[in-house]
């Protein structure tokens, strides 16, 4: 079954990042951006009028759950619009093309000796909006940590780490719960790699004891939509 899925966001660059990320992850066969459109809606007890861009995705019903999870992770709205509509009639060749382009890829595997913890610094940090949504029940321990030799850049809804001669990035070291490593490893790759990140092993400093810990860090890929530098290195302290 072919479905169309629509969402909206408040900047064209954000719409483009959502579209590209979903296509690169093969969650959708294509995505179309239109706008600006004027949205009038209730929010927090008031009627608001905003300018938004709409993204319409073409996918299959089987891939919808993964697309929804991806959009919830990539979107910076607290309650993003995600509406799916079943297509009742579609040309046979187009349906086959959508199905081919959205064929699920094999999950990423990792050998046991690479079971490093993860250094997170944005929406997956404890207290940020994607932490409980995606990591609840999968984390064994959490520890404050700092990555040196890097700067933090703002992006469309989430930040990016870029290596630099000077600078520091504040984040949290997450160690998966027993038996959860493979699941968490694959989940984070599916969330992060399609939206402009690449996973690299780096040393971070654990704050409580100064220990250097080898961890997986998601750095900005060459085509990441980078914004201004967050001078504090702490996404929670951004302007």
Backbone as a ProteinNet text record, in pm:
[ID]
protein_1_A
[PRIMARY]
XXXXXXXXXXXXXXXXXXXXXXXXXXXXXXXXXXXXXXXXXXXXXXXXXXXXXXXXXXXXXXXXXXXXXXXXXXXXXXXXXXXXXXXXXXXXXXXXXXXXXXXXXXXXXXXXXXXXXXXXXXXXXXXXXXXXXXXXXXXXXXXXXXXXXXXXXXXXXXXXXXXXXXXXXXXXXXXXXXXXXXXXXXXXXXXXXXXXXXXXXXXXXXXXXXXXXXXXXXXXXXXXXXXXXXXXXXXXXXX
[TERTIARY]
84.2	0	88.7	67.2	140.5	69.7	148.4	92.6	169.5	100	165.8	165.6	274	289.4	330.6	265.9	297.1	337.9	426	462.9	490.5	502.3	534.1	644	716.8	820.7	833.5	908.3	905.4	1020.2	1097.3	1205.9	1229.2	1259.5	1283.5	1402.9	1508.7	1626.4	1589.9	1503.6	1461.1	1379.9	1293.1	1214.6	1306.5	1408.5	1502	1578.5	1617	1689.7	1600.3	1473.3	1381.3	1362.5	1347.9	1327.3	1449.7	1565.8	1687.8	1718	1700.1	1728.2	1641.1	1512.2	1421.1	1452.5	1489.4	1523.5	1653.4	1755.5	1883.9	1871.3	1780.5	1759.5	1669.6	1624.1	1533.2	1404.3	1363	1233	1123.1	1158.9	1064.4	1130.3	1046.5	1100	1129.7	1050.1	1073.5	1002.5	1039.2	977	966	854.4	830.1	804.8	867.9	859.7	779.1	687	609.9	595.2	572.9	555.6	622.9	618.2	558.6	406.3	349.4	205.2	177.1	59.4	19.6	-61.7	-16.8	-85.8	-148.7	-275.4	-347.5	-389.6	-348.5	-372.5	-375.3	-436.4	-432.3	-299.7	-235.4	-113.6	-98.9	-95.4	-75.3	-174.7	-303.1	-409.8	-431.5	-363.2	-378.8	-388.8	-443.3	-447.9	-326.1	-245.4	-124.2	-132	-65	-51.9	96.5	139.6	281.2	301.3	423	462	536.7	494.1	555.2	580.8	664.2	688.1	637	574.8	517.2	606.9	622.7	695.7	599.4	588	503	592.7	585.9	669.7	586.3	650.7	586.5	656.4	580.8	639.7	538.5	569.5	476.8	425.2	314.5	257.9	353.9	428.4	522.4	634.6	672.5	782.9	735.4	603.5	554.5	604.9	601.4	648.5	791.6	880.4	1018.7	1027.9	947.5	946.6	896.6	791.1	738.2	844	912.4	1017	1128.5	1164.9	1269.7	1226.8	1104.1	1057	1046.7	1002.4	994.7	1133.5	1233.8	1370.4	1430.6	1403.2	1467.5	1396.8	1269.7	1189.6	1217.7	1216.8	1240.7	1112	995.5	869.4	843	781.3	742.9	636	540.2	434.7	423.7	509.8	505.6	383.2	336.9	230	287.6	233.2	271	140.5	95.8	-31	-7.6	-60.5	-44.5	-179.8	-177.3	-298.8	-272.7	-355.3	-343.6	-386.3	-309.2	-339.9	-428.4	-550.6	-644.9	-619.8	-566.7	-534.3	-396.4	-313.1	-178.8	-135.4	-60.3	-13.9	79.2	73	148.2	298.2	351.4	494.9	541.3	460.9	500.2	500.8	401.6	396.7	518.1	556.7	675	800.2	808.9	925.6	934.2	822.9	821.8	864	813.7	848.3	996.7	1053	1196.2	1281.8	1245.2	1327	1319.2	1217.3	1201.5	1226.9	1287.2	1316.9	1406.5	1370	1444.4	1584.9	1681.6	1820.4	1846.7	1950	1986.5	2035.8	1998.9	2046.7	2198.3	2253.8	2398	2439	2543.5	2593.9	2730	2770.8	2900.8	2963.5	3092.4	3156.3	3161.4	3172.6	3167.2	3276.3	3396.6	3504.7	3482.4	3382.2	3350.8	3233.3	3198.9	3084	3121.9	3147.5	3179	3050.7	3059.6	2944.3	2924	2816.7	2782.6	2790.6	2852.6	2857.9	2751.2	2648.8	2540.2	2545	2506.5	2525.3	2409.1	2301.9	2189.7	2057.2	1968.5	1832.4	1824.5	1932.9	1933.3	1991.6	2036.3	2086.2	1972.4	1999.7	1896.3	1839.1	1707.6	1640.2	1599.3	1653.8	1615	1500.2	1432.4	1304.1	1312.1	1425.1	1432.1	1490.4	1534.4	1597.8	1498.2	1389.4	1291.6	1220.8	1202.4	1129.6	1199.4	1333.4	1405.7	1496	1536.1	1636.2	1582	1459.5	1403.3	1410.4	1464.5	1475.3	1595.1	1673.2	1788.5	1921.9	1918.9	2042	2070.3	2196.2	2238.1	2288.9	2385.5	2440.8	2455.5	2452.6	2472.4	2578.2	2666.4	2771	2801.3	2813.6	2853.2	2992.2	3013.7	3141.6	3167.1	3292.6	3333.3	3420.3	3393.8	3475.4	3561.8	3692.4	3784.9	3828.6	3872.5	3916.6	3801.8	3691.7	3574.8	3490.1	3408.1	3312.5	3172.4	3074	2934.1	2870.2	2806.4	2739.5	2589.8	2511	2366.3	2324.6	2208.7	2156.9	2007	1940.6	1795	1723.7	1722.5	1653	1742.3	1868.1	1960.5	2101.4	2197.6	2333.4	2425.6	2541	2644.2	2778.5	2859.1	2995.7	3090.5	3183.9	3284.1	3422.1	3514	3648.9	3716	3794.8	3865.4	3989.1	4085.4	4208.1	4178.3	4085.5	4045.9	3894.4	3848.9	3705.9	3671	3551.2	3502.2	3351.6	3302.2	3159.3	3113.6	3008.1	2952.8	2844.6	2846.4	2745	2734.2	2679.3	2656.3	2705.1	2771.7	2819.8	2713.8	2661.5	2556.1	2610.5	2595.2	2632.1	2504.4	2485.2	2361.1	2339.4	2214.3	2178.4	2219.8	2235	2271.5	2174.6	2230	2148.6	2088.5	2115.2	2052.7	2148.6	2274.8	2372.7	2340.5	2316.7	2291.7	2170.8	2063.5	1942.1	1968.9	2039.3	2065.7	2160.9	2261.3	2357.6	2285.9	2199.4	2125.8	2029.2	1961	1865.1	1933.4	2044.7	2112.7	2166.9	2218	2263.3	2147.4	2032.5	1917.5	1865.8	1877	1831.2	1928.4	2057.7	2156.7	2219.8	2254.7	2329.4	2252.5	2119	2049.8	2037	2058.3	2034.9	2164.6	2274.1	2395.6	2502.4	2503	2605.3	2687.5	2807.2	2885.9	2939.9	2939.1	2977.8	3128	3195.3	3340.2	3374.6	3475	3523	3619.6	3592.2	3676	3689	3793.9	3810.3	3737.2	3658.1	3593.8	3637.7	3625	3667.1	3543.5	3537.3	3428.1	3451.1	3350.8	3368.6	3395.5	3328.3	3335.6	3474.2	3554.2	3685.5	3798.1	3766.2	3869.3	3919.5	3854.2	3899.5	3871.7	3964.9	3944	3874.6	3764.8	3681.4	3662.9	3688.3	3662.9	3513.2	3453.2	3308.3	3274	3153.9	3101.8	3047.1	3089	3042.6	2988.8	2873.2	2817.8	2862.1	2957.7	3011.5	2932.6	2949.1	2886.4	2948.9	2866.3	2914.1	2946.2	3020.8	3060.5	2944.9	2826.8	2713.9	2612.1	2650.7	2557.8	2517.4	2391	2343	2385.6	2510	2565.8	2516.5	2487.2	2453.1	2567	2538.4	2644.3	2701.9	2822.1	2887.3	2814.4	2792.9	2739.6	2861.3	2892.1	3019.2	3040.7	2934.9	2949.8	2983.7	2957.4	2976	2868	2765.8	2657.1	2526.5	2461.3	2337.5	2227.5	2230.2	2130.6	2149.6	2268.1	2296	2294.2	2244.8	2242.4	2151.3	2177.6	2093.5	1950.1
-119	0	125.3	214.5	340.6	442.5	520.9	626.8	755.6	867.1	997.2	1046.9	1107.4	1156.7	1303.1	1387.9	1530.4	1582.5	1679.7	1751.9	1896	1982.5	2122.9	2166.6	2269.3	2325.7	2473.6	2547.1	2692	2753.3	2672.5	2726	2634.2	2693.4	2612.5	2518.6	2566.5	2481.6	2360.2	2378.1	2265.2	2166.3	2217.6	2130.2	2049.4	2115.8	2046.6	1938.3	1966.5	1867.1	1747.1	1771.3	1660.7	1575.3	1641.3	1568.5	1484.9	1546.9	1476.8	1360.5	1383	1278.3	1156.1	1177.4	1064.6	989.1	1062.6	997	918.3	979.9	911.8	785.8	787.1	669.5	564.7	592.8	504.6	478.1	576.5	568.5	613.7	692.6	741.7	733.6	727.5	727.1	868.6	964.3	1103.6	1192.1	1319	1417.2	1547.7	1614.9	1740.2	1851.3	1965.8	2080.8	2191.2	2249.1	2362.3	2467.2	2588.9	2697.5	2824.4	2927.7	2926.3	2923.2	2865.4	2865.2	2931.9	2986.6	3050.2	2952.3	2926.6	2834.6	2913.3	2887.2	2948.4	2835.2	2842.5	2728.4	2771.7	2686.1	2703.9	2652.3	2725.2	2677.9	2746.4	2664.3	2712.5	2823	2798.6	2887.6	3009.3	3019.1	3135.5	3091	3178.9	3154.8	3221	3141.1	3192.3	3182.4	3274.6	3272.3	3267.4	3163.5	3145.4	3112.1	3133.3	3096.4	2963.7	2868.8	2735.7	2683.8	2578.5	2504.2	2362.4	2308	2173.3	2074.3	1955.9	1847.3	1729.1	1676.8	1560.5	1445.8	1335	1217.8	1108.2	1031.5	916.4	789.8	702.4	582.7	469.4	361.8	248.8	240.8	173.1	157.9	82.2	-12.9	-90.6	-3.1	102.1	187.6	306.2	322.6	438.9	445.2	335.8	347.8	399.6	350.9	397.7	543.2	583.9	724.5	814.1	773.4	852.8	870.8	761.2	770.5	864.2	856.2	943.8	1089.8	1120.6	1259.6	1314.1	1231.1	1276.5	1308.9	1232.6	1258.4	1380.2	1398	1504.8	1638.6	1637.1	1760.3	1837	1969.1	2048.9	2100.6	2069.9	2107.6	2014.4	2067.8	1983.8	1883	1927.9	1839.9	1859.2	1793.9	1815	1750.6	1812.5	1753.9	1639.7	1519.7	1404.7	1334.1	1351.8	1298	1202.5	1081.4	981	953	942.3	914.7	797.6	696.4	584	627.5	583.5	614	501.9	535	431.9	384.6	470.4	432.4	486	402.5	443.6	359.2	417.5	340	228.6	114.2	-2.9	21.8	87.2	111.1	206.9	309.4	403.8	334.3	250.5	178.1	87.8	20.3	-65.5	16.4	134.3	221	263.9	305.6	346	229	111.3	-6.9	-40.5	-30	-57.4	43.4	169.7	275.3	278.5	215.7	217.3	80.7	-9.1	-141.2	-127.8	-192.6	-180.7	-235.8	-165.7	-212.6	-300.5	-382.5	-468.5	-382.8	-414.7	-336.9	-342.2	-231.4	-223.2	-310.1	-387.7	-471.6	-419.9	-453.6	-410.6	-523.1	-546.9	-651.5	-614.1	-714.6	-690.4	-595.3	-600.3	-516.7	-369.2	-335.7	-195.9	-144.7	-213.4	-171.6	-54.1	58.8	181.3	248	330.7	413.6	521.2	595.8	702.2	837.9	934.6	1072.3	1151.5	1198.3	1275.5	1417.8	1513.1	1654	1743.8	1685.7	1766.3	1714.1	1677.8	1639.9	1505	1427.4	1297	1304.4	1422.7	1436.1	1423.3	1373.8	1370.9	1510.5	1520.2	1648.1	1708.7	1660.3	1708.3	1623.3	1675.2	1616.7	1478.6	1437.9	1305.6	1198.3	1236.4	1137.4	1030.2	1070.3	971.6	905.4	979.4	927	805.9	809.6	704.5	618.9	671.5	600.8	538.1	566.3	512.9	360.7	305.6	160.9	98.8	179.4	125.7	169	257.6	314.3	254.4	209.8	158.6	268.7	348.4	457.5	583	697.6	827.3	902.7	974.3	1050.4	1177	1289.6	1414.1	1397.4	1454.2	1439.2	1561.1	1576.5	1688.2	1634.6	1681.6	1649.7	1771.4	1754.5	1863.7	1857.1	1972.3	1976.7	1974.8	2041.7	2045.9	2166.9	2211.1	2318.2	2267.6	2334	2298.5	2401.1	2353.1	2440.7	2414.3	2520.8	2505.2	2454.3	2389.8	2339.3	2357.9	2300.2	2313.9	2222.1	2261.1	2182.7	2100.9	2083.2	2002.9	2050.2	2023.9	2075.1	1974.6	2024.6	1941.5	1970.2	1865.9	1881.1	1881.4	1977.9	1991	1992.8	1904.5	1906.8	2042.1	2086.5	2214.7	2206.8	2293.7	2293	2328.2	2420.1	2458.6	2445.7	2443.3	2434.5	2311.7	2311.6	2200	2190	2067.1	2041.6	1966.1	2015.2	1956.1	1854.9	1739.9	1639.6	1534.7	1420.1	1310.4	1180.3	1102.3	971	868.3	798.4	699.8	558.4	474.2	333.6	251.7	176.4	99.9	0.3	-27.5	-128.9	-266.2	-360.1	-496.6	-551.2	-603.5	-662.6	-564.6	-434.3	-333	-271.6	-314.6	-243.9	-251.3	-370.5	-384.5	-305.1	-309.3	-236.6	-86.1	-36	106.9	153.3	71.7	105	125.5	31	43	159	181.6	291.6	425.6	450	578	600	496.1	510.5	549.5	486.8	517.1	658.7	706.4	841.5	947.3	924.1	1029.1	1033.4	919.8	920.3	984.7	965.5	1025.7	1178.1	1240	1384.3	1462.2	1410.7	1490.5	1459.9	1338	1300.8	1183.7	1168.2	1047.3	1004.2	873.5	820.7	793.4	848.9	837.4	803.2	718.6	689	798.5	860.7	968.8	954.7	1014.7	1016.8	1137.1	1112.9	1219.9	1207.4	1316.9	1319.1	1310.7	1208.2	1194.2	1291.4	1373	1483.2	1434.3	1330.7	1294.2	1248.3	1190.8	1141.5	1178.7	1255.2	1297.1	1187.1	1071.9	960.4	987.2	943.7	951	822.5	838.9	726.1	729.4	617.1	607.4	588.3	677.3	675.2	699.9	658	693.4	835.8	917.3	1055.7	1077	1140.6	1171.7	1312	1318	1443.6	1490.8	1619.9	1673.6	1611.7	1559.5	1510.3	1630.3	1608.5	1721.2	1805.7	1745.1	1820.9	1861.2	1859	1893.2	2040.6	2071.8	2211.2	2290.4	2336.9	2400	2542.2	2575.5	2711.3	2774.7	2880.5	2950.2	2866.2	2902.2	2835.2	2868.7	2769.1	2789.2	2804.8	2926.8	2957.8	2882	2855.4	2785.8	2639	2584.5	2441.9	2356.4	2419.9	2350.4	2385.9	2287.9	2315.8	2367.6	2330.9	2381.9	2530.9	2584.2	2726	2810.5	2755.2	2833.5	2954.3	3060.8	3182.3	3155.1
0	0	0	-95.8	-102	-13.4	59.6	142.3	115.9	133	134.3	277.9	318	455.2	446.3	521.3	515.6	653.2	651.1	771.7	733.5	831.5	807	903.5	862.9	947.9	916	999.6	988.7	908.4	836.7	754.5	635.5	520.8	401.2	419.7	487.5	509.9	594.4	692.1	773.9	690.5	603.9	517.6	426.4	371.2	283	358.3	484.1	564	595.9	627.4	653.6	528.5	414.3	288.9	253.1	256.1	217.4	312.3	441.7	538.9	518	490.8	471.3	342.2	236.9	110.1	124.1	185.9	200.8	285.4	381.6	467	400.2	277.9	204.1	281.1	357.1	422.6	328.3	227.5	127.8	-8.8	-113.4	-249	-296	-251.9	-286.8	-185.9	-186.9	-97.9	-174.6	-160.2	-231.1	-130.8	-155.6	-65.6	-133	-59.9	-111.8	-3.3	-46	49.7	2.7	82.4	216.6	214	318.4	338.6	473	487	612.4	695.7	818	908.5	1023.7	1049.8	1161.6	1254.2	1381.4	1468.9	1615.6	1697.2	1842.3	1895.4	1985.9	2050.7	2185.3	2291.5	2427.5	2464.1	2430.7	2472.9	2386.8	2273.9	2187.4	2042.2	1958.9	1815.2	1752.2	1680.9	1619.6	1468.1	1400.7	1255.1	1223	1151.4	1122.3	974.8	927.6	791.7	798	715.7	720.4	579.3	573.2	450.1	470.2	367.6	375.1	300.8	359.4	294	281.2	159.6	133	89.6	161.7	136.9	69.6	-20.4	-84.4	-35.1	29.8	89.3	87.6	159.9	170.9	313.7	328.7	463.3	554	497.4	578	633.3	559.1	602.1	685.4	700.3	773.6	918	996.8	1135.6	1146.5	1058.9	1062.8	1020.2	921.2	879	992.1	1059.2	1169.9	1279.3	1315.4	1418	1373.2	1246	1193.1	1200.3	1160	1161.4	1303.6	1396.4	1535.5	1590.2	1547.7	1594	1527.1	1397.6	1321.9	1335.8	1367.6	1373	1500.8	1492.7	1613.2	1676.7	1618.8	1682.2	1800.2	1904.9	2018.3	1977	1894.6	1844.8	1694.5	1616.9	1472.1	1408.1	1301.6	1221.6	1138.9	1156.7	1074.9	1038.2	914	868.6	752.2	763.3	657.7	591.9	459.1	382	287.8	293.9	201.6	61.6	-37.5	-177.3	-231.6	-271.6	-314.9	-457.9	-543.5	-681.2	-715.5	-779	-816.9	-935.9	-1027.8	-1142.8	-1095.7	-1163.7	-1120.1	-1119.3	-1223.5	-1230.6	-1121.8	-1093.7	-988	-852.9	-827	-699.8	-684.6	-793.1	-785.8	-759.4	-819.6	-797.3	-651	-593.1	-452.1	-364.3	-392.6	-312.1	-323.9	-446.3	-463.7	-388.1	-397.9	-338.1	-186.1	-129.9	16.5	78.2	1.6	55.9	178.1	287.1	412.6	396	451.6	448.4	569.5	559.9	672.4	788.6	912.1	1026.2	1039.1	1086.8	1105.5	1223.4	1206.6	1315.3	1357.7	1477.1	1526.1	1606.8	1592.8	1671.9	1819.5	1904.5	2048.7	2096	2033.4	2084.1	2053.3	1969.8	1940.5	2023.3	2129.9	2210.2	2300.3	2236.8	2310.5	2359.7	2462.7	2499.1	2393	2405.5	2310.6	2380.4	2313	2362.3	2288.3	2361.6	2300.5	2352.7	2267.9	2303.5	2262	2208.7	2162.4	2212.7	2120.1	2158.1	2227.1	2227.3	2294.9	2436.6	2479.2	2616.4	2716.9	2836	2939.3	2960.8	2959.5	2973.5	2841	2729.4	2597	2543	2440.6	2402.9	2338.9	2285.3	2223.3	2315.5	2434.3	2521.8	2564.9	2628.6	2674.2	2557	2449	2332.8	2272.1	2266.5	2197	2286.6	2401.6	2480.7	2608.8	2644.2	2767.9	2768.4	2877.4	2891.9	2823.8	2752.1	2680.2	2741.1	2841	2897.2	3034.2	3053.9	3183.8	3273.8	3224.7	3304.9	3219.3	3286.7	3224.1	3302.7	3232.2	3300.5	3222.1	3292.2	3227	3166.8	3047.9	2979.2	2891.5	2850.7	2765.9	2652.7	2532.1	2415.9	2385.1	2388.1	2358.1	2211.6	2158.5	2020.1	1921.6	1957.8	1869.9	1907.5	1813.5	1840.3	1809.6	1869.7	1851.5	1759.2	1651.9	1556.5	1562.3	1559.2	1556.1	1419.4	1413.3	1287.5	1282.7	1185.5	1176.2	1274.1	1401.3	1502.4	1591.4	1554.7	1633.9	1601	1691.3	1671.8	1604.6	1562.1	1500.3	1566	1584.5	1633.6	1514.2	1515.7	1410.2	1476.1	1437.8	1495.2	1472.2	1570.9	1563.1	1650.7	1624.5	1705.3	1850	1870.9	2006.1	2018.4	2142.1	2165.9	2247	2300	2380.2	2362.1	2373.3	2361	2485.3	2546.2	2668.1	2629.4	2693.8	2662.9	2771	2734	2827.5	2765.5	2846.2	2805.4	2843.3	2744.6	2767.3	2746.6	2847	2836.1	2825.4	2718	2701.1	2814.5	2842.6	2942	2890.3	2982	2944.4	2839.8	2732.1	2627.8	2528.9	2547.2	2461.8	2361.1	2362.8	2280.6	2131	2079.8	1936.8	1891.3	1971	1938.2	1936.3	2039.5	2049.5	1939.5	1910.3	1805.6	1672	1635.5	1510	1510.2	1622.7	1632.9	1611.4	1679.7	1667.5	1527.5	1464.1	1325.4	1234.4	1254.9	1168.4	1192.5	1314.8	1345.8	1296	1312.3	1293.3	1154	1098.9	972.4	857.4	845.3	731.2	737.7	853.7	865.8	883.1	826.7	819.6	921.6	977.6	1074.6	1023.4	1078.2	1058.9	1195.1	1219.2	1350.7	1354.1	1457.2	1470.3	1614.8	1636.5	1771.8	1815.3	1930.6	1981.5	2133.3	2188	2332.9	2391.1	2495.1	2571.3	2716.2	2788.8	2928.8	3017.8	3100.7	3196.4	3311.1	3341.9	3435.9	3577.2	3621.3	3763.4	3808.4	3715.9	3757.9	3661.8	3555.8	3461.1	3370	3371.1	3288.2	3140.8	3054.5	2909.9	2864.7	2794.9	2755.3	2603.7	2537.6	2393.9	2371.9	2294.9	2276.5	2130.2	2091.9	1960.3	1965.7	1869.9	1860.1	1719	1707.4	1576	1537.1	1442.5	1392.9	1271.2	1238.4	1118.4	994	905.4	776.1	686.8	577.3	491.9	440	420.4	365.7	472.8	599.1	707.1	698.4	730.1	723.6	846.9	850.2	969.8	988	1113.7	1151.6	1228.9	1304.3	1378.5	1491.8	1533.6	1646.1	1775.5	1859.6	1994.5	2085.7	2123.8	2188.5	2318.6	2394.1	2522	2503.5	2383.7	2362.1	2425.3	2480.1	2549.9	2482.1	2420.1	2346.4	2437.7	2564.2	2657.9	2686	2659.7	2684.8	2559.5	2450.2	2325.7	2340.7	2264.1	2274.8	2238.3
[MASK]
+++++++++++++++++++++++++++++++++++++++++++++++++++++++++++++++++++++++++++++++++++++++++++++++++++++++++++++++++++++++++++++++++++++++++++++++++++++++++++++++++++++++++++++++++++++++++++++++++++++++++++++++++++++++++++++++++++++++++++++++

